[in-house]
């Protein structure tokens, strides 16, 4: 399948080279090695997850302690993703690709699959963000419609009324459906655009998932006399908490009515240059505090990540200052919203898509 091509614009290419020069100079002027903080997290965060697990099973007679520990494991799972997995996929934690790969493999032990996720994130989402048929992050599930110019059908016409019931199941879908479909369903974006998957990776995916459920459910029941009901209930609440927390951070960054969902033309061409595309489909969040910077992996500065994924999030504050100033100077589409405003805008997108607002406007 022929890959989409960005609009070739020499002026935009010159603009990005100018911006990249400013950003590189700004980062090089920062004397300290900030990535050391992520390297420390690469040790601490997995230990917190493991520590919570053992604290739970060794205190299983106190049901509330067991349940709370598993819920906190769900929160730590998301923090591992935001701070470590995401950066390891871009080789931004260590200089060694092998060490970054080792961190990335943590994903396999917490219910996901590192191989297929890296393909989704690097070769799909970063390559063609918000492009239907190429960005796996907006791949349609059937229940919810994200892309505005696809007509809502059936239950999708009511998605703005029930989405809050679906979103807490986000990671369940990831673990039980999405990973398997991306490995075996030839109609999925990954297999249509990225080619075949080695058999060894399929075996590893199934093996890791079996191990995940073994230590999450079987070990507490068999070795620590936890009741099946308590084991399943605590695990269920863990994944619910992780799903809500993850989407609370991720939803406000791309799927908003203010962001473009560019359509391919008959020649598989995109309407924007690479630079303008990243700015048109991505927004930042206004929140910029200690919690966001040090706990949530600076996901508030998402434009910086799409334009300069080779830098770790520890430098996004300064990079974003350069981007914002540059965008104002050259009339580029830089967008930044408060978190709850952005979440409200996401609901507006679901409502507009359910009501086929795009088609009404077209007519």
LINMO-V532498 format. One record per residue. N is the residue number from 1. PHI is phi in degrees with one decimal (none if undefined). OMEGA is omega in whole degrees, -180 to 180 (none if undefined). Layout:
n:N phi:PHI omega:OMEGA
n:N phi:PHI omega:OMEGA
This chain:
n:1 phi:none omega:-179
n:2 phi:-69.7 omega:-178
n:3 phi:-74.4 omega:177
n:4 phi:-61.6 omega:178
n:5 phi:-121.8 omega:177
n:6 phi:-77.6 omega:177
n:7 phi:-61.6 omega:178
n:8 phi:-84.6 omega:-178
n:9 phi:-138.6 omega:-176
n:10 phi:-63.7 omega:178
n:11 phi:-66.0 omega:178
n:12 phi:-67.6 omega:177
n:13 phi:-63.4 omega:177
n:14 phi:-65.4 omega:179
n:15 phi:-60.5 omega:-178
n:16 phi:-66.3 omega:177
n:17 phi:-61.4 omega:178
n:18 phi:-66.5 omega:179
n:19 phi:-64.3 omega:-180
n:20 phi:-61.0 omega:178
n:21 phi:-63.7 omega:179
n:22 phi:-61.8 omega:-178
n:23 phi:-66.0 omega:180
n:24 phi:-60.1 omega:179
n:25 phi:-64.9 omega:180
n:26 phi:-63.8 omega:-178
n:27 phi:-69.3 omega:-180
n:28 phi:-64.2 omega:179
n:29 phi:-77.9 omega:178
n:30 phi:-83.6 omega:-170
n:31 phi:-74.5 omega:-173
n:32 phi:-79.9 omega:176
n:33 phi:-88.2 omega:-176
n:34 phi:-73.3 omega:-178
n:35 phi:-63.3 omega:178
n:36 phi:-60.1 omega:180
n:37 phi:-68.3 omega:177
n:38 phi:-71.6 omega:179
n:39 phi:-63.1 omega:176
n:40 phi:-65.9 omega:178
n:41 phi:-62.9 omega:-179
n:42 phi:-64.0 omega:175
n:43 phi:-97.5 omega:-172
n:44 phi:-69.8 omega:-174
n:45 phi:-63.1 omega:175
n:46 phi:-62.0 omega:178
n:47 phi:-65.9 omega:176
n:48 phi:-63.6 omega:179
n:49 phi:-60.2 omega:180
n:50 phi:-64.6 omega:-180
n:51 phi:-62.7 omega:178
n:52 phi:-64.0 omega:179
n:53 phi:-63.2 omega:-179
n:54 phi:-68.7 omega:176
n:55 phi:-61.9 omega:180
n:56 phi:-65.5 omega:-174
n:57 phi:-70.3 omega:179
n:58 phi:-82.7 omega:176
n:59 phi:-123.7 omega:-174
n:60 phi:-65.8 omega:179
n:61 phi:-67.9 omega:174
n:62 phi:-95.1 omega:-172
n:63 phi:-59.3 omega:-178
n:64 phi:-67.7 omega:177
n:65 phi:-67.9 omega:179
n:66 phi:-61.4 omega:-178
n:67 phi:-65.0 omega:-179
n:68 phi:-62.3 omega:180
n:69 phi:-62.9 omega:179
n:70 phi:-69.1 omega:176
n:71 phi:-62.6 omega:179
n:72 phi:-66.1 omega:173
n:73 phi:-61.8 omega:178
n:74 phi:-63.1 omega:178
n:75 phi:-64.8 omega:-179
n:76 phi:-66.2 omega:176
n:77 phi:-57.1 omega:-180
n:78 phi:-67.4 omega:179
n:79 phi:-64.5 omega:176
n:80 phi:-62.6 omega:179
n:81 phi:-64.0 omega:-175
n:82 phi:-64.2 omega:-173
n:83 phi:-90.5 omega:-171
n:84 phi:-118.3 omega:-174
n:85 phi:-58.3 omega:-178
n:86 phi:-60.7 omega:-180
n:87 phi:-75.3 omega:-180
n:88 phi:-64.1 omega:179
n:89 phi:-62.1 omega:179
n:90 phi:-98.9 omega:-179
n:91 phi:57.1 omega:-176
n:92 phi:-103.6 omega:-178
n:93 phi:-91.8 omega:180
n:94 phi:-118.0 omega:175
n:95 phi:-73.3 omega:-180
n:96 phi:-82.5 omega:177
n:97 phi:-65.1 omega:180
n:98 phi:-65.4 omega:179
n:99 phi:-67.7 omega:176
n:100 phi:-61.6 omega:178
n:101 phi:-63.7 omega:178
n:102 phi:-64.4 omega:177
n:103 phi:-64.6 omega:-180
n:104 phi:-59.0 omega:-178
n:105 phi:-69.9 omega:174
n:106 phi:-57.8 omega:-180
n:107 phi:-56.0 omega:-178
n:108 phi:-66.6 omega:-177
n:109 phi:-87.8 omega:-178
n:110 phi:-117.8 omega:169
n:111 phi:104.4 omega:-178
n:112 phi:-101.9 omega:177
n:113 phi:-138.9 omega:-173
n:114 phi:-69.8 omega:-177
n:115 phi:-63.6 omega:-175
n:116 phi:-72.4 omega:179
n:117 phi:-66.2 omega:180
n:118 phi:-64.1 omega:176
n:119 phi:-62.6 omega:178
n:120 phi:-59.7 omega:-170
n:121 phi:-76.4 omega:-175
n:122 phi:-83.9 omega:-173
n:123 phi:-82.2 omega:-178
n:124 phi:-114.8 omega:-174
n:125 phi:-66.3 omega:-179
n:126 phi:-71.3 omega:-179
n:127 phi:-71.4 omega:-175
n:128 phi:-142.3 omega:-177
n:129 phi:-60.9 omega:177
n:130 phi:64.9 omega:177
n:131 phi:-100.6 omega:-178
n:132 phi:-60.7 omega:-179
n:133 phi:90.6 omega:-178
n:134 phi:-132.0 omega:178
n:135 phi:-98.0 omega:-178
n:136 phi:-66.2 omega:-179
n:137 phi:-69.6 omega:178
n:138 phi:-116.6 omega:179
n:139 phi:-62.0 omega:-173
n:140 phi:-71.7 omega:-179
n:141 phi:-95.1 omega:-175
n:142 phi:105.6 omega:178
n:143 phi:-81.4 omega:-175
n:144 phi:-118.6 omega:180
n:145 phi:-110.7 omega:-178
n:146 phi:-99.2 omega:-176
n:147 phi:-77.4 omega:-173
n:148 phi:-63.9 omega:-173
n:149 phi:-92.2 omega:170
n:150 phi:-102.4 omega:-174
n:151 phi:-73.1 omega:179
n:152 phi:-66.7 omega:179
n:153 phi:-131.6 omega:173
n:154 phi:55.2 omega:-175
n:155 phi:-66.6 omega:179
n:156 phi:-60.7 omega:180
n:157 phi:-70.2 omega:180
n:158 phi:-120.7 omega:-172
n:159 phi:-61.6 omega:-179
n:160 phi:-70.9 omega:180
n:161 phi:-100.0 omega:-176
n:162 phi:-122.5 omega:-176
n:163 phi:-56.4 omega:-178
n:164 phi:-68.1 omega:175
n:165 phi:-87.3 omega:-178
n:166 phi:-85.5 omega:-174
n:167 phi:-58.4 omega:177
n:168 phi:-63.3 omega:179
n:169 phi:-96.1 omega:-174
n:170 phi:-52.4 omega:-177
n:171 phi:-76.6 omega:173
n:172 phi:-61.3 omega:178
n:173 phi:-60.5 omega:180
n:174 phi:-60.3 omega:-175
n:175 phi:-71.0 omega:-170
n:176 phi:-98.0 omega:-174
n:177 phi:-122.0 omega:-171
n:178 phi:-60.1 omega:-180
n:179 phi:-59.7 omega:-178
n:180 phi:-65.7 omega:180
n:181 phi:-64.5 omega:-180
n:182 phi:-67.6 omega:178
n:183 phi:-82.6 omega:-168
n:184 phi:-123.9 omega:-176
n:185 phi:-91.4 omega:-175
n:186 phi:-69.5 omega:179
n:187 phi:-87.9 omega:-179
n:188 phi:-76.9 omega:-177
n:189 phi:-56.4 omega:-175
n:190 phi:-58.8 omega:-177
n:191 phi:-71.3 omega:179
n:192 phi:-73.2 omega:-172
n:193 phi:-109.5 omega:-174
n:194 phi:-109.0 omega:178
n:195 phi:87.9 omega:-174
n:196 phi:-67.9 omega:180
n:197 phi:-109.6 omega:-180
n:198 phi:-58.5 omega:-179
n:199 phi:-59.1 omega:-178
n:200 phi:-61.0 omega:179
n:201 phi:-71.1 omega:176
n:202 phi:-66.1 omega:179
n:203 phi:-64.3 omega:179
n:204 phi:-62.3 omega:-180
n:205 phi:-59.6 omega:-179
n:206 phi:-66.0 omega:-178
n:207 phi:-63.5 omega:180
n:208 phi:-63.4 omega:-180
n:209 phi:-67.0 omega:176
n:210 phi:-62.6 omega:178
n:211 phi:-64.2 omega:179
n:212 phi:-57.5 omega:-179
n:213 phi:-71.4 omega:176
n:214 phi:-63.6 omega:-177
n:215 phi:-80.0 omega:-180
n:216 phi:-75.6 omega:-173
n:217 phi:-113.8 omega:-172
n:218 phi:-67.9 omega:-178
n:219 phi:-57.5 omega:178
n:220 phi:-59.6 omega:-178
n:221 phi:-72.1 omega:-173
n:222 phi:-80.1 omega:-172
n:223 phi:-101.9 omega:-178
n:224 phi:-123.2 omega:174
n:225 phi:55.7 omega:174
n:226 phi:-77.1 omega:179
n:227 phi:-67.0 omega:-180
n:228 phi:-60.3 omega:179
n:229 phi:-62.1 omega:180
n:230 phi:-67.1 omega:-179
n:231 phi:-62.3 omega:-180
n:232 phi:-68.6 omega:-179
n:233 phi:-64.4 omega:-180
n:234 phi:-66.5 omega:178
n:235 phi:-63.8 omega:179
n:236 phi:-59.4 omega:180
n:237 phi:-66.7 omega:177
n:238 phi:-60.0 omega:-176
n:239 phi:-72.2 omega:176
n:240 phi:-61.5 omega:-180
n:241 phi:-61.6 omega:180
n:242 phi:-64.9 omega:-180
n:243 phi:-62.6 omega:-178
n:244 phi:-63.7 omega:-179
n:245 phi:-63.4 omega:-178
n:246 phi:-62.7 omega:-178
n:247 phi:-70.5 omega:176
n:248 phi:-59.0 omega:-180
n:249 phi:-88.0 omega:-170
n:250 phi:-88.6 omega:-175
n:251 phi:-61.0 omega:-175
n:252 phi:-76.8 omega:-169
n:253 phi:-106.7 omega:-180
n:254 phi:-132.2 omega:-172
n:255 phi:-81.1 omega:178
n:256 phi:-125.0 omega:179
n:257 phi:-65.4 omega:179
n:258 phi:-77.9 omega:-178
n:259 phi:-98.9 omega:-178
n:260 phi:-79.0 omega:170
n:261 phi:-122.6 omega:-170
n:262 phi:-60.4 omega:179
n:263 phi:-99.0 omega:177
n:264 phi:-77.4 omega:175
n:265 phi:-85.0 omega:-176
n:266 phi:-63.3 omega:179
n:267 phi:-98.7 omega:-179
n:268 phi:64.2 omega:178
n:269 phi:-96.9 omega:178
n:270 phi:-98.6 omega:-174
n:271 phi:-78.4 omega:-177
n:272 phi:-119.3 omega:168
n:273 phi:-69.0 omega:-179
n:274 phi:-57.5 omega:-179
n:275 phi:-60.2 omega:-177
n:276 phi:-67.4 omega:179
n:277 phi:-60.3 omega:-178
n:278 phi:-60.6 omega:-180
n:279 phi:-75.6 omega:-178
n:280 phi:-73.9 omega:-173
n:281 phi:-103.5 omega:-174
n:282 phi:-129.7 omega:173
n:283 phi:-135.0 omega:174
n:284 phi:-100.8 omega:174
n:285 phi:-112.3 omega:-176
n:286 phi:-75.3 omega:-179
n:287 phi:-59.9 omega:180
n:288 phi:-149.1 omega:-178
n:289 phi:-135.6 omega:-177
n:290 phi:-58.6 omega:-178
n:291 phi:-61.4 omega:-179
n:292 phi:-64.3 omega:-176
n:293 phi:-69.3 omega:-170
n:294 phi:-102.5 omega:-178
n:295 phi:-108.6 omega:-175
n:296 phi:-97.6 omega:173
n:297 phi:65.2 omega:177
n:298 phi:53.2 omega:178
n:299 phi:-69.7 omega:175
n:300 phi:-68.1 omega:-180
n:301 phi:-102.1 omega:-172
n:302 phi:-81.7 omega:177
n:303 phi:-62.6 omega:178
n:304 phi:-58.8 omega:-180
n:305 phi:-66.2 omega:-179
n:306 phi:-73.7 omega:179
n:307 phi:-82.2 omega:-176
n:308 phi:-135.2 omega:-177
n:309 phi:-68.7 omega:179
n:310 phi:-79.6 omega:175
n:311 phi:-102.1 omega:178
n:312 phi:-73.1 omega:-178
n:313 phi:-64.7 omega:179
n:314 phi:-66.5 omega:-178
n:315 phi:-110.0 omega:-173
n:316 phi:-68.6 omega:180
n:317 phi:-61.4 omega:180
n:318 phi:-69.2 omega:180
n:319 phi:-62.3 omega:-180
n:320 phi:-65.2 omega:177
n:321 phi:-59.6 omega:179
n:322 phi:-66.5 omega:-179
n:323 phi:-63.7 omega:-177
n:324 phi:-62.6 omega:179
n:325 phi:-65.3 omega:-179
n:326 phi:-65.7 omega:-179
n:327 phi:-63.6 omega:178
n:328 phi:-64.0 omega:-177
n:329 phi:-65.7 omega:-173
n:330 phi:-113.8 omega:176
n:331 phi:66.8 omega:179
n:332 phi:-91.3 omega:-171
n:333 phi:-85.0 omega:176
n:334 phi:-90.4 omega:-176
n:335 phi:-125.3 omega:-179
n:336 phi:-148.9 omega:-177
n:337 phi:-128.2 omega:169
n:338 phi:-62.4 omega:-175
n:339 phi:-54.3 omega:-175
n:340 phi:-71.5 omega:172
n:341 phi:-64.3 omega:-180
n:342 phi:-64.8 omega:178
n:343 phi:-63.7 omega:176
n:344 phi:-63.9 omega:178
n:345 phi:-66.4 omega:177
n:346 phi:-63.4 omega:177
n:347 phi:-63.7 omega:177
n:348 phi:-61.1 omega:179
n:349 phi:-61.7 omega:179
n:350 phi:-61.9 omega:-180
n:351 phi:-66.6 omega:180
n:352 phi:-61.1 omega:-180
n:353 phi:-67.2 omega:179
n:354 phi:-63.3 omega:-178
n:355 phi:-89.5 omega:-180
n:356 phi:54.2 omega:-178
n:357 phi:-59.6 omega:-179
n:358 phi:-60.7 omega:-178
n:359 phi:-69.9 omega:177
n:360 phi:-63.4 omega:179
n:361 phi:-64.9 omega:-179
n:362 phi:-62.8 omega:-179
n:363 phi:-73.0 omega:none
